[in-house]
Protein backbone atom coordinates (compact mmCIF):
# COMPACT_ATOMS: atom_id res chain seq x y z
CA UNK A 1 0.00 0.00 0.00
CA UNK A 2 1.54 3.36 -1.01
CA UNK A 3 2.40 5.99 1.56
CA UNK A 4 -0.37 8.58 2.05
CA UNK A 5 0.66 12.24 2.09
CA UNK A 6 -1.94 14.91 2.76
CA UNK A 7 -1.26 18.24 1.05
CA UNK A 8 -3.10 21.12 2.67
CA UNK A 9 -5.13 23.31 0.32
CA UNK A 10 -6.33 26.49 2.02
CA UNK A 11 -7.16 28.64 -0.99
CA UNK A 12 -3.88 30.56 -1.44
CA UNK A 13 -1.72 29.59 -4.41
CA UNK A 14 -1.53 26.56 -6.66
CA UNK A 15 -0.53 23.31 -4.94
CA UNK A 16 -0.53 21.14 -8.07
CA UNK A 17 3.26 21.18 -8.46
CA UNK A 18 3.59 19.75 -4.94
CA UNK A 19 0.96 17.09 -5.68
CA UNK A 20 2.75 16.15 -8.91
CA UNK A 21 6.16 15.98 -7.22
CA UNK A 22 4.79 13.59 -4.59
CA UNK A 23 3.06 11.39 -7.14
CA UNK A 24 6.28 11.07 -9.13
CA UNK A 25 7.70 9.40 -6.01
CA UNK A 26 4.88 6.84 -5.99
CA UNK A 27 3.19 8.53 -3.02
CA UNK A 28 -0.60 8.61 -2.72
CA UNK A 29 -0.90 12.43 -2.65
CA UNK A 30 -4.23 13.49 -1.15
CA UNK A 31 -5.51 17.07 -1.17
CA UNK A 32 -7.22 18.24 2.03
CA UNK A 33 -9.40 21.32 1.64
CA UNK A 34 -10.47 21.58 5.27
CA UNK A 35 -9.66 20.16 8.67
CA UNK A 36 -12.34 17.47 8.54
CA UNK A 37 -10.93 16.14 5.26
CA UNK A 38 -7.41 16.11 6.68
CA UNK A 39 -8.53 14.15 9.74
CA UNK A 40 -10.43 11.62 7.63
CA UNK A 41 -7.42 10.98 5.36
CA UNK A 42 -5.31 9.68 8.27
CA UNK A 43 -2.10 10.58 6.43
CA UNK A 44 1.37 9.15 6.95
CA UNK A 45 2.90 12.55 6.07
CA UNK A 46 1.55 16.12 5.97
CA UNK A 47 2.77 18.90 3.68
CA UNK A 48 1.81 22.55 4.13
CA UNK A 49 2.81 24.52 1.01
CA UNK A 50 2.35 28.25 0.71
CA UNK A 51 2.73 31.36 -1.42
CA UNK A 52 1.40 34.89 -1.11
CA UNK A 53 0.62 37.00 1.94
CA UNK A 54 1.01 35.27 5.27
CA UNK A 55 -1.91 37.06 6.96
CA UNK A 56 -4.36 35.73 4.37
CA UNK A 57 -2.75 32.29 4.54
CA UNK A 58 -3.13 32.08 8.33
CA UNK A 59 -6.70 33.37 8.23
CA UNK A 60 -7.72 30.81 5.60
CA UNK A 61 -5.95 27.99 7.44
CA UNK A 62 -7.92 28.74 10.59
CA UNK A 63 -11.19 29.45 8.80
CA UNK A 64 -11.06 25.99 7.19
CA UNK A 65 -10.52 24.27 10.54
CA UNK A 66 -6.95 23.11 9.95
CA UNK A 67 -5.25 24.43 13.09
CA UNK A 68 -6.84 22.05 15.59
CA UNK A 69 -6.46 19.02 13.33
CA UNK A 70 -2.81 19.83 12.66
CA UNK A 71 -2.24 20.11 16.40
CA UNK A 72 -3.73 16.65 16.91
CA UNK A 73 -1.98 14.94 13.99
CA UNK A 74 1.41 16.62 14.12
CA UNK A 75 2.02 17.90 17.64
CA UNK A 76 0.19 15.12 19.48
CA UNK A 77 0.39 12.06 17.19
CA UNK A 78 3.84 12.72 15.71
CA UNK A 79 2.98 12.64 12.00
CA UNK A 80 6.02 13.87 10.02
CA UNK A 81 5.33 17.39 8.75
CA UNK A 82 6.90 19.51 6.01
CA UNK A 83 6.20 23.24 5.64
CA UNK A 84 7.18 24.94 2.38
CA UNK A 85 7.85 28.69 1.95
CA UNK A 86 4.86 30.48 3.57
CA UNK A 87 4.08 27.07 5.07
CA UNK A 88 7.36 27.46 7.00
CA UNK A 89 6.66 31.06 7.99
CA UNK A 90 3.27 30.15 9.47
CA UNK A 91 5.03 28.01 12.09
CA UNK A 92 6.56 31.05 13.81
CA UNK A 93 5.03 32.80 16.79
CA UNK A 94 4.70 36.16 15.03
CA UNK A 95 4.63 37.37 11.44
CA UNK A 96 5.21 41.00 10.42
CA UNK A 97 4.05 41.10 6.80
CA UNK A 98 1.49 43.89 6.20
CA UNK A 99 0.81 44.16 9.92
CA UNK A 100 1.24 41.82 12.87
CA UNK A 101 -0.15 38.28 12.73
CA UNK A 102 -0.14 35.44 15.23
CA UNK A 103 1.46 32.33 13.77
CA UNK A 104 0.97 28.72 14.83
CA UNK A 105 3.80 29.02 17.35
CA UNK A 106 5.44 25.66 16.64
CA UNK A 107 8.84 27.33 16.21
CA UNK A 108 9.72 30.18 18.60
CA UNK A 109 10.55 33.18 16.45
CA UNK A 110 9.35 35.96 14.19
CA UNK A 111 8.92 36.33 10.44
CA UNK A 112 10.12 39.69 9.18
CA UNK A 113 11.20 41.38 5.97
CA UNK A 114 14.26 39.79 4.39
CA UNK A 115 15.96 43.19 3.92
CA UNK A 116 14.94 46.62 5.22
CA UNK A 117 13.43 49.33 3.04
CA UNK A 118 16.15 51.41 1.40
CA UNK A 119 18.77 48.65 1.67
CA UNK A 120 19.12 48.34 -2.09
CA UNK A 121 18.38 44.61 -1.89
CA UNK A 122 15.86 43.60 -4.54
CA UNK A 123 12.80 41.82 -3.20
CA UNK A 124 11.35 39.33 -3.64
CA UNK A 125 14.38 37.07 -3.61
CA UNK A 126 13.72 34.92 -6.69
CA UNK A 127 15.96 32.20 -8.03
CA UNK A 128 18.52 29.57 -7.12
CA UNK A 129 20.66 29.95 -4.03
CA UNK A 130 23.05 27.81 -2.01
CA UNK A 131 22.21 26.02 1.23
CA UNK A 132 24.49 25.95 4.25
CA UNK A 133 23.22 22.91 6.16
CA UNK A 134 24.21 22.90 9.84
CA UNK A 135 23.63 19.19 10.52
CA UNK A 136 25.25 16.84 7.99
CA UNK A 137 23.53 13.91 9.73
CA UNK A 138 20.02 15.27 9.17
CA UNK A 139 18.04 12.53 7.38
CA UNK A 140 16.40 14.95 4.93
CA UNK A 141 18.75 17.91 4.37
CA UNK A 142 22.05 16.39 5.47
CA UNK A 143 23.19 15.57 1.95
CA UNK A 144 22.23 18.94 0.47
CA UNK A 145 24.93 21.16 1.96
CA UNK A 146 26.33 23.42 -0.76
CA UNK A 147 23.50 22.59 -3.15
CA UNK A 148 21.24 25.17 -4.81
CA UNK A 149 17.50 25.33 -4.22
CA UNK A 150 14.82 27.57 -5.73
CA UNK A 151 13.54 30.49 -3.62
CA UNK A 152 10.69 32.99 -4.03
CA UNK A 153 10.16 35.15 -0.93
CA UNK A 154 10.44 38.59 0.64
CA UNK A 155 10.21 37.54 4.31
CA UNK A 156 12.17 35.09 6.42
CA UNK A 157 12.02 33.50 9.85
CA UNK A 158 14.28 34.57 12.69
CA UNK A 159 14.48 31.99 15.46
CA UNK A 160 16.89 30.51 18.05
CA UNK A 161 19.79 28.71 16.40
CA UNK A 162 18.87 25.39 18.03
CA UNK A 163 15.98 25.15 15.54
CA UNK A 164 17.94 26.28 12.46
CA UNK A 165 18.75 23.44 10.08
CA UNK A 166 20.07 25.52 7.18
CA UNK A 167 21.04 29.06 6.27
CA UNK A 168 21.31 30.89 2.97
CA UNK A 169 22.82 34.22 1.85
CA UNK A 170 20.88 36.98 0.16
CA UNK A 171 21.70 40.49 1.32
CA UNK A 172 22.89 38.79 4.50
CA UNK A 173 22.40 35.43 6.14
CA UNK A 174 18.84 34.19 6.60
CA UNK A 175 17.19 31.01 7.86
CA UNK A 176 16.47 28.63 4.98
CA UNK A 177 15.23 25.60 6.94
CA UNK A 178 14.18 24.71 10.48
CA UNK A 179 13.58 21.50 12.34
CA UNK A 180 11.90 20.64 15.63
CA UNK A 181 11.84 16.88 15.94
CA UNK A 182 9.58 15.52 13.20
CA UNK A 183 8.53 19.06 12.20
CA UNK A 184 10.59 20.19 9.22
CA UNK A 185 10.14 23.38 7.20
CA UNK A 186 12.01 24.99 4.32
CA UNK A 187 11.91 28.51 2.91
CA UNK A 188 12.67 27.30 -0.62
CA UNK A 189 10.48 25.25 -2.98
CA UNK A 190 11.62 21.61 -3.28
CA UNK A 191 8.85 20.96 -5.84
CA UNK A 192 10.53 23.56 -8.11
CA UNK A 193 14.11 22.52 -7.35
CA UNK A 194 14.51 19.76 -9.94
CA UNK A 195 16.23 16.50 -8.97
CA UNK A 196 17.56 17.76 -5.64
CA UNK A 197 14.08 18.84 -4.61
CA UNK A 198 12.84 15.37 -5.47
CA UNK A 199 15.66 13.93 -3.36
CA UNK A 200 14.51 16.04 -0.40
CA UNK A 201 10.88 14.99 -0.77
CA UNK A 202 11.88 11.34 -1.08
CA UNK A 203 13.92 11.55 2.13
CA UNK A 204 11.04 13.29 3.91
CA UNK A 205 8.72 10.45 2.95
CA UNK A 206 11.03 8.10 4.89
CA UNK A 207 10.89 10.15 8.11
CA UNK A 208 9.84 7.98 11.09
CA UNK A 209 6.67 8.78 13.03
CA UNK A 210 7.38 9.90 16.60
CA UNK A 211 5.27 10.89 19.59
CA UNK A 212 6.10 14.54 20.28
CA UNK A 213 7.53 17.67 18.67
CA UNK A 214 10.69 17.55 20.85
KOLTITI-218477 format. One record per residue: x, y, z of N, C-alpha, C in turn; residue in three letters. Coordinates in pm, whole numbers, padded with zeros to 5 digits, always signed. Example, Ala and Ser with C-alpha at 12.3 -4.5 7.8 and 13.67 -1.06 7.14 Angstrom:
BEGIN
+01319-00569+00780+01230-00450+00780+01320-00330+00780ALA
+01285-00225+00708+01367-00106+00714+01290+00003+00787SER
***
This chain:
BEGIN
+00085-00119+00000+00000+00000+00000+00089+00125+00000UNK
+00067+00218-00094+00154+00336-00101+00138+00426+00021UNK
+00241+00500+00050+00240+00599+00156+00137+00706+00124UNK
+00062+00751+00224-00037+00858+00205+00020+00989+00257UNK
+00023+01090+00170+00066+01224+00209-00048+01321+00185UNK
-00090+01389+00290-00194+01491+00276-00129+01626+00248UNK
-00175+01692+00143-00126+01824+00105-00237+01924+00134UNK
-00207+02022+00216-00310+02112+00267-00339+02222+00166UNK
-00464+02231+00126-00513+02331+00032-00602+02428+00110UNK
-00555+02552+00124-00633+02649+00202-00668+02773+00120UNK
-00664+02759-00013-00716+02864-00099-00619+02974-00134UNK
-00489+02955-00108-00388+03056-00144-00281+02988-00227UNK
-00276+03016-00356-00172+02959-00441-00211+02825-00500UNK
-00129+02781-00594-00153+02656-00666-00065+02545-00607UNK
-00128+02439-00558-00053+02331-00494-00023+02216-00590UNK
-00063+02228-00716-00053+02114-00807+00091+02067-00827UNK
+00187+02159-00827+00326+02118-00846+00374+02032-00729UNK
+00324+02058-00610+00359+01975-00494+00293+01837-00507UNK
+00167+01836-00546+00096+01709-00568+00170+01626-00672UNK
+00207+01688-00784+00275+01615-00891+00410+01561-00846UNK
+00484+01642-00770+00616+01598-00722+00603+01476-00632UNK
+00502+01474-00548+00479+01359-00459+00438+01236-00538UNK
+00352+01254-00635+00306+01139-00714+00417+01079-00797UNK
+00512+01161-00839+00628+01107-00913+00710+01013-00825UNK
+00698+01027-00694+00770+00940-00601+00690+00814-00567UNK
+00572+00799-00628+00488+00684-00599+00405+00700-00473UNK
+00396+00824-00424+00319+00853-00302+00173+00879-00338UNK
+00082+00831-00256-00060+00861-00272-00084+01001-00218UNK
-00079+01103-00305-00090+01243-00265-00237+01283-00258UNK
-00284+01313-00139-00423+01349-00115-00431+01498-00087UNK
-00532+01565-00141-00551+01707-00117-00660+01724-00010UNK
-00626+01796+00096-00722+01824+00203-00763+01970+00197UNK
-00892+01996+00178-00940+02132+00164-01000+02189+00292UNK
-01007+02108+00396-01047+02158+00527-01000+02058+00633UNK
-01015+02098+00759-00966+02016+00867-01033+01880+00875UNK
-01162+01875+00847-01234+01747+00854-01179+01649+00750UNK
-01150+01700+00629-01093+01614+00526-00955+01563+00567UNK
-00874+01651+00625-00741+01611+00668-00749+01501+00774UNK
-00838+01517+00869-00853+01415+00974-00898+01282+00916UNK
-00989+01286+00819-01043+01162+00763-00941+01088+00677UNK
-00843+01161+00623-00742+01098+00536-00642+01015+00614UNK
-00624+01042+00741-00531+00968+00827-00395+00952+00758UNK
-00332+01064+00726-00210+01058+00643-00088+01006+00719UNK
+00006+00953+00641+00137+00915+00695+00231+01034+00700UNK
+00210+01133+00613+00290+01255+00607+00195+01371+00578UNK
+00234+01491+00624+00155+01612+00597+00246+01718+00539UNK
+00202+01782+00431+00277+01890+00368+00191+02016+00366UNK
+00249+02125+00414+00181+02255+00413+00258+02349+00320UNK
+00215+02359+00193+00281+02452+00101+00228+02593+00124UNK
+00288+02690+00056+00235+02825+00071+00304+02926-00017UNK
+00224+03018-00071+00273+03136-00142+00182+03251-00104UNK
+00226+03374-00134+00140+03489-00111+00156+03549+00027UNK
+00057+03626+00069+00062+03700+00194+00032+03609+00312UNK
+00114+03619+00415+00101+03527+00527-00025+03551+00609UNK
-00070+03678+00620-00191+03706+00696-00312+03634+00637UNK
-00327+03642+00505-00436+03573+00437-00422+03422+00451UNK
-00299+03372+00441-00275+03229+00454-00317+03178+00592UNK
-00276+03249+00696-00313+03208+00833-00463+03215+00855UNK
-00525+03322+00806-00670+03337+00823-00745+03224+00755UNK
-00705+03189+00633-00772+03081+00560-00748+02946+00627UNK
-00626+02924+00676-00595+02799+00744-00687+02779+00864UNK
-00707+02884+00940-00792+02874+01059-00939+02867+01021UNK
-00978+02943+00921-01119+02945+00880-01164+02806+00832UNK
-01072+02733+00771-01106+02599+00719-01087+02488+00823UNK
-01057+02525+00946-01052+02427+01054-00926+02342+01057UNK
-00817+02391+00999-00695+02311+00995-00616+02315+01126UNK
-00619+02427+01197-00525+02443+01309-00540+02334+01414UNK
-00662+02305+01454-00684+02205+01559-00647+02065+01511UNK
-00678+02036+01387-00646+01902+01333-00495+01885+01318UNK
-00426+01990+01275-00281+01983+01266-00219+01963+01403UNK
-00273+02030+01503-00224+02011+01640-00235+01864+01680UNK
-00350+01804+01651-00373+01665+01691-00283+01569+01613UNK
-00272+01588+01482-00198+01494+01399-00048+01511+01408UNK
-00003+01636+01415+00141+01662+01412+00198+01674+01553UNK
+00147+01767+01630+00202+01790+01764+00175+01673+01858UNK
+00056+01617+01853+00019+01512+01948+00052+01371+01898UNK
+00022+01342+01770+00039+01206+01719+00175+01182+01652UNK
+00250+01288+01624+00384+01272+01571+00394+01246+01422UNK
+00291+01282+01345+00298+01264+01200+00406+01355+01141UNK
+00500+01302+01063+00602+01387+01002+00539+01498+00918UNK
+00593+01619+00934+00533+01739+00875+00640+01816+00799UNK
+00602+01867+00680+00690+01951+00601+00617+02080+00565UNK
+00671+02194+00606+00620+02324+00564+00707+02380+00454UNK
+00645+02440+00354+00718+02494+00238+00689+02642+00222UNK
+00793+02725+00218+00785+02869+00195+00693+02936+00297UNK
+00579+02990+00259+00486+03048+00357+00442+02942+00457UNK
+00439+02816+00415+00408+02707+00507+00512+02693+00617UNK
+00635+02737+00593+00736+02746+00700+00709+02868+00787UNK
+00684+02981+00725+00666+03106+00799+00549+03100+00896UNK
+00444+03026+00860+00327+03015+00947+00357+02944+01079UNK
+00470+02873+01086+00503+02801+01209+00558+02891+01318UNK
+00599+03012+01283+00656+03105+01381+00549+03155+01477UNK
+00596+03222+01583+00503+03280+01679+00438+03408+01625UNK
+00518+03486+01553+00470+03616+01503+00515+03637+01360UNK
+00432+03707+01284+00463+03737+01144+00435+03885+01121UNK
+00528+03954+01053+00521+04100+01042+00499+04148+00899UNK
+00432+04071+00818+00405+04110+00680+00272+04182+00671UNK
+00272+04309+00630+00149+04389+00620+00072+04387+00753UNK
+00143+04417+00861+00081+04416+00992+00135+04301+01077UNK
+00080+04288+01196+00124+04182+01287+00022+04068+01286UNK
+00072+03946+01278-00015+03828+01273+00039+03723+01369UNK
-00052+03652+01433-00014+03544+01523+00001+03415+01444UNK
+00122+03359+01446+00146+03233+01377+00103+03114+01460UNK
+00135+02995+01413+00097+02872+01483+00180+02851+01609UNK
+00299+02910+01615+00380+02902+01735+00454+02771+01756UNK
+00471+02693+01651+00544+02566+01664+00694+02588+01674UNK
+00742+02697+01613+00884+02733+01621+00891+02872+01686UNK
+00962+02886+01797+00972+03018+01860+01050+03114+01771UNK
+00987+03223+01733+01055+03318+01645+00957+03409+01575UNK
+01012+03493+01489+00935+03596+01419+00971+03595+01271UNK
+00870+03618+01188+00892+03633+01044+00893+03781+01012UNK
+01001+03828+00951+01012+03969+00918+01073+03986+00778UNK
+01073+04107+00732+01120+04138+00597+01265+04093+00580UNK
+01293+04034+00466+01426+03979+00439+01534+04088+00440UNK
+01502+04206+00391+01596+04319+00392+01516+04446+00416UNK
+01571+04541+00491+01494+04662+00522+01472+04751+00400UNK
+01369+04833+00409+01343+04933+00304+01467+05021+00288UNK
+01502+05054+00165+01615+05141+00140+01749+05071+00143UNK
+01750+04938+00160+01877+04865+00167+01941+04844+00031UNK
+01862+04862-00076+01912+04834-00209+01903+04689-00249UNK
+01855+04603-00159+01838+04461-00189+01705+04441-00260UNK
+01709+04380-00377+01586+04360-00454+01502+04249-00391UNK
+01375+04280-00371+01280+04182-00320+01160+04175-00414UNK
+01101+04058-00432+01135+03933-00364+01267+03873-00411UNK
+01322+03789-00327+01438+03707-00361+01386+03592-00447UNK
+01422+03593-00575+01372+03492-00669+01491+03425-00736UNK
+01495+03294-00730+01596+03220-00803+01669+03118-00719UNK
+01776+03064-00775+01852+02957-00712+01956+03014-00617UNK
+01967+02952-00500+02066+02995-00403+02113+02877-00321UNK
+02231+02893-00260+02305+02781-00201+02273+02761-00053UNK
+02250+02636-00016+02221+02602+00123+02349+02580+00202UNK
+02347+02627+00325+02449+02595+00425+02380+02512+00533UNK
+02392+02381+00524+02322+02291+00616+02406+02271+00741UNK
+02347+02295+00857+02421+02290+00984+02443+02148+01033UNK
+02353+02056+01000+02363+01919+01052+02381+01821+00937UNK
+02503+01776+00911+02525+01684+00799+02460+01548+00820UNK
+02418+01519+00944+02353+01391+00973+02201+01399+00960UNK
+02148+01517+00928+02002+01527+00917+01952+01433+00808UNK
+01847+01353+00836+01804+01253+00738+01743+01310+00611UNK
+01703+01436+00612+01640+01495+00493+01733+01594+00424UNK
+01792+01688+00498+01875+01791+00437+02024+01763+00447UNK
+02064+01662+00521+02205+01639+00547+02292+01630+00424UNK
+02239+01573+00317+02319+01557+00195+02310+01673+00099UNK
+02246+01782+00140+02223+01894+00047+02309+02016+00078UNK
+02405+02003+00167+02493+02116+00196+02568+02158+00069UNK
+02566+02290+00042+02633+02342-00076+02555+02329-00205UNK
+02434+02276-00196+02350+02259-00315+02257+02380-00330UNK
+02212+02404-00452+02124+02517-00481+01978+02473-00485UNK
+01894+02553-00421+01750+02533-00422+01682+02660-00472UNK
+01555+02646-00510+01482+02757-00573+01398+02832-00470UNK
+01422+02963-00460+01354+03049-00362+01265+03152-00431UNK
+01153+03184-00366+01069+03299-00403+01010+03353-00273UNK
+01067+03462-00220+01016+03515-00093+01071+03654-00067UNK
+01000+03727+00018+01044+03859+00064+01062+03864+00215UNK
+01014+03760+00285+01021+03754+00431+01090+03625+00472UNK
+01146+03626+00593+01217+03509+00642+01201+03498+00793UNK
+01216+03377+00843+01202+03350+00985+01332+03383+01059UNK
+01317+03441+01176+01428+03457+01269+01393+03381+01395UNK
+01480+03287+01434+01448+03199+01546+01578+03157+01616UNK
+01569+03098+01737+01689+03051+01805+01764+02949+01720UNK
+01897+02954+01727+01979+02871+01640+01955+02722+01661UNK
+01909+02682+01778+01887+02539+01803+01784+02479+01707UNK
+01699+02564+01648+01598+02515+01554+01640+02531+01408UNK
+01751+02600+01383+01794+02628+01246+01864+02506+01188UNK
+01813+02457+01077+01875+02344+01008+01963+02390+00893UNK
+01927+02502+00829+02007+02552+00718+01994+02703+00706UNK
+02101+02764+00658+02104+02906+00627+02123+02925+00477UNK
+02102+03049+00433+02131+03089+00297+02173+03235+00299UNK
+02237+03283+00194+02282+03422+00185+02206+03496+00075UNK
+02144+03605+00114+02088+03698+00016+02075+03833+00085UNK
+02168+03923+00059+02170+04049+00132+02201+04029+00278UNK
+02264+03920+00312+02289+03879+00450+02240+03737+00472UNK
+02274+03682+00583+02240+03543+00614+02096+03534+00664UNK
+02020+03439+00612+01884+03419+00660+01858+03269+00680UNK
+01754+03239+00755+01719+03101+00786+01647+03039+00667UNK
+01704+02930+00616+01647+02863+00498+01572+02736+00533UNK
+01595+02681+00652+01523+02560+00694+01530+02549+00846UNK
+01424+02495+00903+01418+02471+01048+01372+02329+01074UNK
+01407+02280+01191+01358+02150+01234+01331+02153+01383UNK
+01220+02089+01422+01190+02064+01563+01135+01923+01571UNK
+01225+01828+01595+01184+01688+01594+01137+01647+01455UNK
+01014+01598+01448+00958+01552+01320+00895+01664+01240UNK
+00906+01788+01290+00853+01906+01220+00967+01970+01143UNK
+00957+01966+01011+01059+02019+00922+00995+02126+00834UNK
+01067+02235+00809+01014+02338+00720+01128+02405+00645UNK
+01100+02440+00520+01201+02499+00432+01147+02625+00367UNK
+01233+02726+00353+01191+02851+00291+01186+02840+00139UNK
+01262+02748+00083+01267+02730-00062+01157+02634-00109UNK
+01151+02611-00239+01048+02525-00298+01111+02396-00350UNK
+01106+02286-00276+01162+02161-00328+01091+02113-00454UNK
+00961+02141-00467+00885+02096-00584+00927+02170-00711UNK
+01003+02279-00696+01053+02356-00811+01205+02348-00822UNK
+01265+02259-00743+01411+02252-00735+01469+02129-00803UNK
+01401+02083-00907+01451+01976-00994+01485+01850-00915UNK
+01592+01781-00955+01623+01650-00897+01654+01658-00749UNK
+01722+01764-00706+01756+01776-00564+01632+01797-00478UNK
+01534+01869-00533+01408+01884-00461+01336+01752-00448UNK
+01341+01671-00554+01284+01537-00547+01356+01451-00445UNK
+01487+01466-00435+01566+01393-00336+01521+01430-00195UNK
+01498+01559-00172+01451+01604-00040+01315+01544-00008UNK
+01222+01552-00102+01088+01499-00077+01092+01348-00053UNK
+01175+01279-00127+01188+01134-00108+01239+01102+00031UNK
+01338+01177+00078+01392+01155+00213+01288+01188+00319UNK
+01210+01294+00295+01104+01329+00391+01001+01217+00403UNK
+00970+01151+00292+00872+01045+00295+00919+00925+00379UNK
+01048+00919+00408+01103+00810+00489+01119+00848+00636UNK
+01079+00971+00672+01089+01015+00811+01007+00922+00901UNK
+01060+00881+01017+00984+00798+01109+00879+00878+01184UNK
+00768+00816+01219+00667+00878+01303+00718+00875+01447UNK
+00700+00987+01519+00738+00990+01660+00619+01035+01743UNK
+00641+01063+01871+00527+01089+01959+00517+01231+02010UNK
+00618+01316+01983+00610+01454+02028+00697+01541+01939UNK
+00678+01675+01951+00753+01767+01867+00895+01791+01914UNK
+00933+01744+02030+01069+01755+02085+01110+01898+02110UNK
***
